[in-house]
Amino acid sequence: MAPPSCLLLFDIDGVIRDVAGSYRRALQSTVEHYCGWCPEPSCIDALKGEGVWNNDWDASLELLRRHWISHPIDKATLPDRDALITVFSRFYFGANPDGEPEAWDGYICDEPLLVDPGFFCTLTNRNVRWGFVSGAEPPSARFLLSKRLGLINPALIAMGDAPDKPDPSGFLRLAAELLGQPFSATAPPVGYLGDTVADVHTVMRAREQWPQQRFVSLAVVPPHLQTVNQAEARARYEQALQEAGADVILSQTTEALNWVKDLS
């Protein structure tokens, strides 16, 4: 097989689908379930901006912890993580999280797509190999990629397949597999498109391990910040991505085609 012109890996949440009304809403609902306080989107953005709370279950626990520190009440204790996951899953997937995807009736049903199948066809036609490195739960990721986008056996690293980002282990493993050759100065460039500081840090840490390989951090601001009345918040978010080391800031995921074109 001829080598690709480049390799482009994608995060999923905020990049391939809009999760403001699903994962983020489930995070908000889970926190509210336990303490009666519903964190504002800006509060979640600030937490994600720290670069270490990519997992929404752990982010829920951390928001609860910080809320109870600033608003102490008697006998307030953090819930067991497994119990919190059960609550979160019922909000996100619906009443039967372990059931068939066709029966899910939770927030997952409210996820707008940010790309269409033709986007990936265009990448393939331009000799770009592509795949996904995401912290999303595997059933959720597979439902999106296979059922909604119709992708056939997409290359995927999801939650549980590798350590959480910004650990680059999963990113490097999938990149090496799809490149089909060792990382080197002459290997095709590897881009990763994400929407959080943790995604950018993943690329930075990959560079530390393989400085001879060209790794490129592409970043896009999540959809909930792309409205006119969020211009100031969007600017702050973009600045945080740049300060973390992002090489390219995109307005939307499909602009990755421009990056690919500029490589040729």
N, C-alpha and C positions, 0 to 999 in steps of 0.2 A: 504494500500500500504506500502510495506517495505521501511524503510528509505534508502536514497541513501548513497553510500560510501562517496560522497562529492558532492558539487555543484560547477559548473564552469560557470561563466558568461563571456561574451566576448564583447569587443568593436567591431565595424565593420570596420571602415576605418583604413587601415594600418595593420589590424589584419586578417580580413576575405577576404578583397579585397584590391588591390593596387590602391590607389587613386591619385598617383603622376600625372597620365595623365588625371585625371577627376576633383575631388574636388580641389586639389591643383592648377591644371591648370586653373580651373574656377576662383579661388581666384586671381591668377596672371593676368588673362585676365580682370577681373573686375577692379582691381587696375589700370592696364594699360589703360583701357577704359576711366577712369576718369582723369588720370594725365599724361599719356604717359610714365610712368615708370613701368617696369615689374620687380617685386621683385624676386631675385634669391631664389632658394630652401633653401640655407643656411640662408637667411633672415627670411623666414617663420619658419624654424626650431628654430631659436633664439627666435622668438616671441612665438611659442608654448612652448618653454622651460621655459617661465615665469610662466606657469601653470594656466593662467586665460583666455586664448584666444582659448578655445576649439571650439567655434562657428565660422565657417568660414566667415559668414557675418560680425560679429563684428570684426574678425581679419582683414578683408578687410578694414573696416572703420578705424581701428587703424593704419594700414600701411599707408593709405592715410593721416591720421592726422599727423603721424610722418614725412612722406615725405614732407608735406607742411611746417612743422616747420623748417626742415633742408634745404628746397629749396623754400623759400617764393616767391610767385608770387601774383600779384594784383588780388583781388576778388576771391581768392581760398577759397571755402567753402565746407565743407563736404556734400555729397549728403544726401538726405532723406533716412533713412534706408529702407523703403518700396521700394523706387525707386531702390536702390542698389540691393535689393533682386531680383527684376524683372530682372535686368541686369545679375546678377549671375545665375539665373535659366535658362535664355536663353542660356548662355554658357554651363551650366551643362546638362540640359535636352534636349535642342534644341529649335527649332522655336515654338513648341507648348508644353510648360511645363505641361499644364493641360490636355493634350491629353492622349490617350491610350499608355501604355508603349511600345507596339509594334511599335509605330510611333516615339518614341524618336530618335533623331539623333544627340544629343549633345555629350559632353565628356563622359557621363555615358556609352556610348557604348564601351569605350576603357579601361574598368576596368578588369584587370586579376584577377582571383580568386586565393587565397592563400591557400585554403583548398578544398576538394571535399566532396560530401555527405557521402562517406564512413567514413570520420573522425568522424562525429556525430553518425553514427551507432556504431562505435567502443566505443565511450563514453557511449552510452546507454547500450551496451553489458557488459560494465564494471561497471554497476550500478551507473553511473554518471548522474545526472540531469544537464541540461544546458539551457542557454538562452542568451539574448543579451541586453546590456545596451549601447546605442549609441546616439551620438548627430546628427546622420544623419536624414535627412528629412524622414518622414514615407513612402511616395511613393517610394523613393529610397531604403530604407531599405527593404521594402516588396518585391520590384522587385528583389533585390538580393537574399533574403532568400527563397522566395516562387518560383519565376520563374526560377532563374538561379541555385539555389542549390536544389530545389525541396523539401524543408522542409515543413512539414504539420503543420500549425498553430504554428509556433515557438513562444516561450515566448519572448516578445520584449518590451522594453522601448525605445522609439525614441524621437526625438525633439518634444517638446510640451507636452509630457506625464509626464514630471517631470522637476524640475529646472535643468539648465545646470550643468554639472560636472565642478568643483569638489564637488558641493553639492551632498551628498550621498543619497538623498531622494529616487530617482528612483532605485538606486542600492539596497538599503535596502528593498524597497517595493517588488521588484521582488524576491530578495533572500528569504524573509520571505514567500512569496507565494509558491515558488518552494520547499523550505525545508519542508513546511507543519507542522512545529513545532516552538516553540519559540526559539529565539537565546539563547544559553547557552553554558557552558563549555563542555557539553556532546553532543551537536548537531554536525552534520557533518561539516567539515571545508568548508568554502566558498572562492573560488578563483575568482579573476577578472583579466582577461588578456587584457591589453591595450597597447598603444604605445606612450603615452604622459605623461608628468609630471602631467597633470590634472587627468589622469586615476589613477595614483599612489596616488595622494592626495585624490581622492575619497575614496580609501580603508583606508587611514590614518584617515580620518574624520569618517568613519564608525566605526573604532576601538574606537575612542573617545566616540561615543555614546553607543557602546555595547562592553565594554572591556572584558566581559566574553566570547564572541564568537570569535572563531578563524577565522579571515579574512586574506587572503594571497594575496599579490600583485604580480602578474606575469606580466612581461613586455617584449615586443619584439620591436626591432628597425624597423622602417618602411622600406619597400623594397628599396626605393630610396637611402638609405645609406648602402645597403648590397652588393655593388660592390667593387672590389679590389681597385679602385682609390678613394674610399670614406672611407678607413680604419681609417684615423685620425678623420674624422668627426663622424664616427660611434662610435669610442672610447669616444669622448666627449659626444655624445648623451647618451651612456650607463652610463657614469659617472653621468650625470644629473639625469637619472632615479634612479640610486642607491642612490644618495644624497637625492632624494625626498622620499626614503623609500622603493623602490622596493625590494621584498624578493628574487625573482628569475628572472634572465635575460635569455630569450630564444633566440635562433638563428632564429627560425621560429615557427609559430603557432602550427604546428603539434607536436612539442616537448612537448606540454602540456600533451600529453599522458604519457610521462616519469614522470612528476610530479604526475599524477594520480597513476601510477604504484608504485611510491615510498611511497605513502600513505598506501598501503596495506601491 
